[in-house]
Amino acid sequence: MSQSMQNNVYALILAGGAGTRFWPASRAALPKQLLPLVGTSPLITQTAERVLPLVGWERLLVATGKHLVEQTASLLTELLAGNMLVEPAPRNTAPCIGWAAFRVARTDPDGVLIVLPSDHHVQDVEGFGAVLAEAVRSASSGMITTIGIHPTHPETGYGYIEVVDDVTGIEAMAALRFVEKPDRERAEAFVDGGRHLWNAGMFIFRARDMVAAIRAHMPALAAGLDEIDRAAAAGDEDAAVERIFPTLPSISIDHGVMDHIDSFAVVPGDFGWSDVGSFQTAWELAEKDMAANAAPHGSVFIDAKRNLVMDLRKKAPDRRVIALVGVDDLVVVETDDALLVVPRARAQDVKEVVAVLKARGDGKLV
């Protein structure tokens, strides 16, 4: 990213998710953002590296659950301790984004806050930087701004953003509305029409503008955050968060705020974005051999194509040889205490394993 650091730009990385579609690699205590599912470093580390040129460590905030603080801090070793927003209970995205906006507004109401999920992958980092810089410019003018991804296929698993005109370039443009995940027919119409972008869950805004929007459309949330602000002024923010945060409304920023504001902008992006939603996506993004197999070095494939193999054991001293013979399109994932084998086409169904394990009391495995 070529953009230089700006002293009024902040970033919030949302890092509290679970990622049940990546079991057994991902667990409640080790969600997907803490894993190297694409490339060699954890997804949260990649996210931080993409935004640090704009904000530096002193203006980087990370929101995560209490049970993930230690592991998150071990990956982001330069993160300031006071910049970790520790959620005592999961309340979806509106409360933690609101908490960050109110916090920044205490000292820098015109500061621009970039909100990014921690578990996404970006191939073209420089292109992402250019889009982010345009979004910051748009937000600086007082317009709450989001980033929309050019759809590459009629995806039914994403929400969409409808825009006023045909999408061209990377300049901020007026957005009409968010659209819930469509069925296949609507998704195809969206892609063909050229006026819909994927909603990637990235939001950029001046702190004062988000605070005002929350006051207008989520007064109960605003009241709780005001109470946290008063406690912070008295030097007692942590105790107030512990008491108040679990009582805040549990709702996404999309439904709580963005669906209700009069106008917002979107910056179109085409920088090789992926939400890394399943092992299918991990296979698509991985380096592969001539037969499209993605696997640890030294694996053996005989008459086997398009497989994903991940050896994530930590206690084993040496890599074992993994051999696949006569099978195609499989996902094979090994950890210290579990082995998953599933057709890639059913990668989304891995979350059902987690449900079964929970139901039968094997909580330590999830």
C-alpha positions as CSV (number, residue, x, y, z in Angstrom):
1,M,0.0,0.0,0.0
2,S,1.6,3.2,-1.1
3,Q,-0.6,5.6,0.9
4,S,1.3,7.4,3.7
5,M,0.2,7.4,7.3
6,Q,-2.4,10.1,8.2
7,N,-2.7,11.4,11.8
8,N,-6.5,11.6,11.8
9,V,-7.2,8.1,10.4
10,Y,-7.9,5.2,12.7
11,A,-8.7,1.6,12.1
12,L,-10.8,-1.0,13.9
13,I,-10.3,-4.7,13.1
14,L,-13.3,-6.9,14.1
15,A,-11.8,-10.1,15.5
16,G,-14.4,-11.8,17.5
17,G,-15.8,-14.4,15.1
18,A,-15.9,-18.2,15.4
19,G,-15.6,-19.7,11.9
20,T,-17.3,-23.0,12.4
21,R,-17.0,-23.9,8.7
22,F,-13.2,-24.4,9.3
23,W,-13.5,-27.1,12.0
24,P,-11.2,-28.8,13.0
25,A,-8.7,-26.1,12.2
26,S,-10.9,-23.4,13.7
27,R,-12.2,-23.7,17.3
28,A,-14.0,-21.4,19.7
29,A,-10.6,-20.6,21.2
30,L,-8.8,-20.5,17.9
31,P,-11.1,-18.9,15.3
32,K,-10.2,-18.6,11.6
33,Q,-8.7,-15.1,11.8
34,L,-5.9,-16.5,14.0
35,L,-5.0,-19.2,11.4
36,P,-2.9,-19.1,8.3
37,L,-5.7,-20.4,6.0
38,V,-4.4,-18.5,3.0
39,G,-0.6,-17.8,2.7
40,T,1.8,-18.3,5.6
41,S,0.6,-15.8,8.2
42,P,-2.7,-15.6,10.1
43,L,-5.5,-13.7,8.5
44,I,-5.6,-11.1,11.2
45,T,-1.9,-10.4,10.8
46,Q,-2.5,-9.9,7.0
47,T,-5.4,-7.5,7.8
48,A,-3.3,-5.4,10.1
49,E,-0.4,-5.2,7.6
50,R,-2.7,-3.9,5.0
51,V,-4.0,-1.0,7.1
52,L,-0.9,-0.1,9.1
53,P,0.5,2.2,6.4
54,L,-2.5,4.4,6.9
55,V,-2.8,4.4,10.7
56,G,0.3,3.1,12.4
57,W,0.1,1.0,15.6
58,E,-1.0,3.9,17.8
59,R,-4.3,4.4,15.9
60,L,-5.0,0.7,15.3
61,L,-7.9,-0.8,17.5
62,V,-8.8,-4.4,17.7
63,A,-12.2,-5.7,19.0
64,T,-12.3,-9.2,20.2
65,G,-13.8,-11.5,22.8
66,K,-12.3,-11.9,26.3
67,H,-11.3,-15.5,25.5
68,L,-9.3,-14.5,22.5
69,V,-7.3,-11.6,24.0
70,E,-4.1,-13.6,24.8
71,Q,-3.8,-15.3,21.4
72,T,-4.7,-12.1,19.5
73,A,-2.1,-10.1,21.4
74,S,0.5,-12.8,20.7
75,L,0.0,-12.3,16.9
76,L,-0.1,-8.5,17.0
77,T,2.8,-8.0,19.4
78,E,3.1,-4.2,18.7
79,L,-0.6,-3.5,19.4
80,L,-0.9,-1.1,22.3
81,A,-2.6,-2.8,25.3
82,G,-5.1,0.1,25.6
83,N,-6.1,-0.4,21.9
84,M,-7.6,-3.8,22.5
85,L,-11.4,-3.4,22.8
86,V,-12.3,-6.5,24.9
87,E,-16.0,-7.5,24.5
88,P,-17.2,-9.3,27.7
89,A,-20.0,-10.9,25.6
90,P,-20.7,-11.2,21.9
91,R,-23.2,-8.5,20.7
92,N,-22.7,-8.5,16.9
93,T,-21.1,-5.6,15.2
94,A,-23.1,-2.4,16.1
95,P,-22.0,-2.2,19.8
96,C,-18.3,-2.7,19.2
97,I,-18.2,-0.4,16.2
98,G,-20.2,2.1,18.2
99,W,-17.8,1.7,21.1
100,A,-14.8,2.5,18.9
101,A,-16.6,5.5,17.3
102,F,-17.5,7.0,20.6
103,R,-14.0,6.4,21.9
104,V,-12.3,8.1,18.9
105,A,-14.9,10.9,19.1
106,R,-13.8,11.7,22.7
107,T,-10.5,13.2,21.5
108,D,-10.8,13.5,17.7
109,P,-14.4,13.8,16.5
110,D,-13.3,14.5,13.0
111,G,-11.0,11.5,12.9
112,V,-11.9,8.9,10.2
113,L,-12.4,5.3,11.4
114,I,-11.8,2.4,9.0
115,V,-13.7,-0.8,10.1
116,L,-12.4,-4.0,8.7
117,P,-13.2,-7.7,9.3
118,S,-10.2,-9.7,10.4
119,D,-10.7,-12.8,8.4
120,H,-10.7,-11.7,4.7
121,H,-8.0,-12.1,2.0
122,V,-6.8,-9.5,-0.4
123,Q,-4.7,-10.4,-3.4
124,D,-4.0,-6.9,-4.8
125,V,-2.8,-5.1,-1.6
126,E,-1.8,-1.9,-3.6
127,G,-5.2,-1.8,-5.3
128,F,-6.9,-2.2,-1.9
129,G,-4.9,0.7,-0.6
130,A,-6.1,2.9,-3.4
131,V,-9.7,2.0,-2.7
132,L,-9.2,2.6,1.0
133,A,-7.6,6.0,0.4
134,E,-10.7,7.0,-1.7
135,A,-13.0,5.8,1.0
136,V,-11.2,7.8,3.6
137,R,-11.4,10.9,1.3
138,S,-15.2,10.3,1.0
139,A,-15.7,9.8,4.7
140,S,-13.7,12.9,5.5
141,S,-16.4,14.9,3.7
142,G,-19.0,13.7,6.2
143,M,-20.4,10.8,4.2
144,I,-20.5,7.3,5.8
145,T,-18.8,5.2,3.2
146,T,-18.5,1.5,2.5
147,I,-16.5,-0.6,0.1
148,G,-18.4,-2.7,-2.5
149,I,-16.7,-5.6,-4.4
150,H,-17.3,-6.1,-8.1
151,P,-19.2,-9.4,-8.2
152,T,-17.3,-12.1,-10.2
153,H,-20.3,-14.5,-10.2
154,P,-23.9,-14.6,-8.9
155,E,-23.0,-15.4,-5.3
156,T,-26.0,-16.1,-3.0
157,G,-24.0,-16.2,0.2
158,Y,-23.3,-12.4,0.2
159,G,-25.4,-9.4,0.8
160,Y,-25.3,-6.7,-2.0
161,I,-25.1,-2.9,-2.2
162,E,-27.3,-1.3,-4.9
163,V,-25.8,1.8,-6.5
164,V,-27.4,4.6,-8.5
165,D,-25.4,4.4,-11.7
166,D,-23.4,1.8,-13.5
167,V,-20.1,1.1,-11.7
168,T,-17.0,2.6,-13.2
169,G,-13.6,3.3,-11.7
170,I,-12.9,3.6,-7.9
171,E,-14.5,6.9,-7.1
172,A,-17.0,7.0,-4.3
173,M,-20.5,7.0,-5.6
174,A,-24.0,7.3,-4.2
175,A,-25.5,4.0,-2.8
176,L,-29.2,3.3,-2.7
177,R,-29.5,0.5,-0.2
178,F,-28.2,-2.8,1.2
179,V,-29.9,-5.9,-0.2
180,E,-30.1,-9.2,1.8
181,K,-28.6,-12.4,0.4
182,P,-30.5,-13.1,-2.8
183,D,-31.7,-16.3,-4.4
184,R,-29.9,-17.5,-7.5
185,E,-32.2,-15.8,-10.0
186,R,-31.9,-12.4,-8.3
187,A,-28.1,-12.8,-7.9
188,E,-27.8,-13.4,-11.7
189,A,-29.9,-10.3,-12.3
190,F,-27.7,-8.3,-10.0
191,V,-24.5,-9.4,-11.8
192,D,-26.0,-8.8,-15.3
193,G,-27.4,-5.4,-14.3
194,G,-24.1,-3.9,-13.3
195,R,-25.5,-1.8,-10.4
196,H,-24.9,-4.2,-7.5
197,L,-21.7,-4.8,-5.6
198,W,-21.0,-7.4,-2.9
199,N,-21.2,-6.1,0.7
200,A,-17.7,-6.8,2.2
201,G,-18.5,-5.5,5.6
202,M,-16.0,-2.6,5.5
203,F,-17.2,0.8,6.8
204,I,-15.4,4.1,6.8
205,F,-16.7,7.2,8.6
206,R,-15.8,10.2,10.7
207,A,-16.3,9.4,14.4
208,R,-18.8,12.2,14.8
209,D,-21.0,11.0,11.9
210,M,-21.3,7.4,13.3
211,V,-22.0,8.8,16.8
212,A,-24.8,11.0,15.3
213,A,-26.2,8.0,13.4
214,I,-26.3,5.8,16.4
215,R,-28.0,8.5,18.5
216,A,-30.6,8.9,15.7
217,H,-31.3,5.3,15.0
218,M,-30.1,3.3,18.1
219,P,-30.8,5.4,21.1
220,A,-30.5,2.5,23.5
221,L,-27.0,1.7,22.2
222,A,-26.1,5.4,22.4
223,A,-27.3,5.6,26.1
224,G,-25.0,2.6,27.0
225,L,-22.0,4.0,25.1
226,D,-22.6,7.4,26.8
227,E,-22.4,5.6,30.2
228,I,-19.1,4.0,29.1
229,D,-17.8,7.4,28.1
230,R,-18.6,8.9,31.5
231,A,-16.9,6.0,33.2
232,A,-13.8,6.4,30.9
233,A,-13.6,10.1,31.9
234,A,-13.5,8.9,35.5
235,G,-10.8,6.4,34.7
236,D,-13.2,3.4,35.1
237,E,-13.9,2.3,31.5
238,D,-13.0,-1.4,31.9
239,A,-15.4,-2.0,34.8
240,A,-18.2,-0.1,33.0
241,V,-17.7,-2.1,29.8
242,E,-17.9,-5.3,31.9
243,R,-21.2,-4.2,33.3
244,I,-22.8,-2.4,30.4
245,F,-21.6,-4.1,27.2
246,P,-23.6,-7.4,27.7
247,T,-26.8,-5.3,28.0
248,L,-26.3,-3.5,24.7
249,P,-28.6,-4.5,21.8
250,S,-27.2,-7.4,19.8
251,I,-27.5,-6.3,16.1
252,S,-25.3,-5.7,13.1
253,I,-24.2,-2.3,12.1
254,D,-25.9,-3.0,8.7
255,H,-29.3,-3.5,10.3
256,G,-28.9,-1.2,13.2
257,V,-27.6,1.9,11.4
258,M,-26.8,1.5,7.7
259,D,-30.4,0.4,6.7
260,H,-31.8,3.6,8.3
261,I,-29.5,6.5,7.3
262,D,-30.6,8.9,4.6
263,S,-27.6,8.5,2.4
264,F,-24.2,6.7,2.2
265,A,-21.5,6.3,-0.3
266,V,-19.7,3.2,-1.7
267,V,-16.3,2.9,-3.3
268,P,-16.2,0.0,-5.9
269,G,-13.3,-2.4,-5.4
270,D,-11.7,-5.0,-7.6
271,F,-8.6,-6.2,-5.7
272,G,-8.9,-9.9,-5.4
273,W,-11.1,-9.9,-2.3
274,S,-12.4,-13.1,-0.6
275,D,-14.1,-13.6,2.7
276,V,-12.4,-17.0,3.1
277,G,-15.7,-18.5,4.0
278,S,-15.0,-22.2,3.7
279,F,-12.4,-24.8,2.8
280,Q,-13.6,-24.5,-0.8
281,T,-12.4,-20.9,-0.8
282,A,-9.1,-21.9,0.9
283,W,-8.5,-24.3,-1.9
284,E,-9.3,-21.7,-4.6
285,L,-6.8,-19.3,-3.1
286,A,-4.0,-21.8,-2.3
287,E,-1.0,-22.6,-4.4
288,K,-1.6,-25.8,-6.3
289,D,0.4,-28.4,-8.3
290,M,-0.2,-29.4,-11.9
291,A,-3.2,-31.5,-10.9
292,A,-4.7,-28.6,-8.8
293,N,-3.9,-30.3,-5.5
294,A,-3.0,-28.0,-2.6
295,A,-1.0,-29.8,0.1
296,P,2.0,-29.7,2.3
297,H,5.4,-30.3,0.6
298,G,6.1,-34.0,0.2
299,S,2.5,-35.1,-0.1
300,V,1.9,-37.9,-2.6
301,F,-0.9,-37.9,-5.2
302,I,-1.6,-40.8,-7.5
303,D,-4.5,-40.4,-9.9
304,A,-5.8,-37.7,-7.6
305,K,-6.9,-34.2,-8.5
306,R,-8.2,-30.9,-7.1
307,N,-7.7,-31.9,-3.4
308,L,-6.9,-29.7,-0.4
309,V,-4.8,-31.2,2.3
310,M,-3.9,-29.3,5.5
311,D,-1.7,-30.8,8.2
312,L,-2.2,-28.5,11.2
313,R,-0.8,-30.7,13.9
314,K,1.3,-28.8,16.5
315,K,2.5,-31.6,18.8
316,A,3.9,-33.9,16.1
317,P,7.7,-33.3,15.7
318,D,7.8,-34.1,12.0
319,R,5.5,-33.9,9.1
320,R,4.0,-37.2,8.1
321,V,3.6,-38.2,4.5
322,I,0.0,-37.8,3.4
323,A,-0.9,-39.8,0.3
324,L,-4.1,-39.6,-1.7
325,V,-4.8,-42.3,-4.3
326,G,-7.7,-42.3,-6.8
327,V,-9.7,-39.5,-5.2
328,D,-10.7,-36.1,-6.4
329,D,-12.1,-32.9,-5.0
330,L,-11.6,-33.8,-1.3
331,V,-10.7,-31.7,1.7
332,V,-8.5,-33.5,4.3
333,V,-7.6,-31.6,7.4
334,E,-5.7,-33.0,10.3
335,T,-5.1,-31.5,13.8
336,D,-3.7,-32.9,17.0
337,D,-7.1,-34.3,18.0
338,A,-9.3,-34.5,14.9
339,L,-9.3,-35.5,11.3
340,L,-11.8,-34.2,8.7
341,V,-12.5,-35.7,5.3
342,V,-15.2,-34.0,3.2
343,P,-15.9,-33.4,-0.5
344,R,-15.0,-29.8,-1.4
345,A,-18.6,-29.4,-2.8
346,R,-19.9,-29.9,0.8
347,A,-17.3,-27.7,2.6
348,Q,-20.1,-25.4,3.9
349,D,-21.6,-28.4,5.8
350,V,-18.6,-28.7,8.1
351,K,-20.4,-26.5,10.6
352,E,-22.8,-29.4,11.1
353,V,-20.0,-31.4,12.6
354,V,-19.6,-28.7,15.3
355,A,-23.4,-28.9,16.0
356,V,-23.2,-32.7,16.5
357,L,-20.1,-32.4,18.8
358,K,-21.8,-29.8,20.9
359,A,-25.0,-31.8,21.1
360,R,-23.2,-34.9,22.4
361,G,-21.1,-32.9,24.9
362,D,-17.7,-32.9,23.2
363,G,-17.2,-29.3,24.0
364,K,-13.4,-29.5,24.2
365,L,-13.3,-30.4,20.5
366,V,-15.2,-27.3,19.3
